[in-house]
Amino acid sequence: MQIHIEDIHPLTDFQRNAKAHLSRVNKTGRPEVLTVNGKAEAVLMGRHSYEQMVEAIEELETLKSIGRGLEEMEAGKTVDAATVYQRLRKL
């Protein structure tokens, strides 16, 4: 994601005009970078953008888990369901 120069603001401006900043990030869907003494300190993003980001992260984590499972299966590090069921019945 590319940050536009117009989306970089001092934290003090955000503190004075929080509603305007929130309205802008929700309208544009672009995050804002908030700075302190000219250095990036925080990122402000709208609720919808945040939810999309969380969903994308969850999907990526799921795909990684599936990939690990497939690798373990190919390496013979798994136990078939029938064997697990037999072991559980013995407990």
C-alpha positions in Angstrom: 0.0 0.0 0.0 1.3 3.4 -1.0 1.0 6.3 1.4 0.1 9.6 -0.3 1.8 12.8 0.9 -1.6 14.3 1.7 -2.3 11.5 4.1 0.5 12.4 6.4 -0.5 14.7 9.3 0.9 15.8 12.7 -0.6 14.1 15.7 -1.5 17.6 17.1 -3.6 18.3 14.0 -5.4 15.0 14.6 -6.0 15.9 18.2 -7.6 19.2 17.1 -9.6 17.8 14.2 -10.3 14.2 15.0 -13.7 14.1 13.5 -12.4 15.5 10.2 -9.6 12.9 10.1 -12.0 10.1 10.9 -14.4 11.3 8.2 -11.6 11.4 5.6 -10.2 8.0 6.3 -13.7 6.5 6.2 -14.6 8.3 3.0 -11.3 7.7 1.1 -10.5 4.2 2.5 -6.8 5.3 2.7 -5.0 5.3 6.0 -3.4 8.4 7.5 0.1 8.5 9.0 0.3 10.6 12.2 3.6 12.1 13.0 5.4 13.4 16.1 8.3 15.8 15.4 8.2 14.8 11.8 8.5 11.0 12.4 5.7 8.5 11.8 4.3 7.3 15.1 0.9 5.9 14.3 -1.5 5.0 11.5 -5.1 5.8 11.5 -7.5 3.8 9.4 -11.2 3.5 8.9 -13.2 0.7 10.4 -14.0 -0.8 7.0 -10.4 -0.8 5.9 -9.4 -2.3 9.3 -11.9 -5.1 8.9 -10.7 -5.9 5.4 -7.1 -6.0 6.7 -8.1 -8.4 9.5 -10.0 -10.7 7.1 -7.0 -10.8 4.8 -4.6 -11.6 7.6 -6.9 -14.4 8.9 -7.2 -15.8 5.3 -3.4 -15.8 5.0 -3.0 -17.6 8.4 -5.5 -20.2 7.3 -3.6 -20.8 4.0 -0.3 -21.1 5.8 -1.9 -23.6 8.2 -3.2 -25.6 5.3 0.2 -25.5 3.7 1.9 -26.8 6.8 -0.6 -29.6 7.1 0.0 -30.6 3.5 3.7 -30.6 4.1 3.3 -32.8 7.2 1.1 -35.2 5.3 3.6 -35.5 2.4 6.4 -36.1 4.9 4.4 -38.9 6.6 4.0 -37.0 9.9 0.3 -37.6 10.1 -1.9 -40.4 11.5 -5.1 -41.5 9.6 -8.5 -41.0 11.3 -9.1 -44.7 11.8 -5.9 -45.0 13.9 -6.8 -42.0 16.0 -10.3 -43.4 16.5 -8.9 -46.7 17.7 -6.5 -45.1 20.0 -9.3 -42.9 21.5 -11.5 -46.0 22.1 -8.7 -47.6 24.1 -8.6 -44.7 26.6 
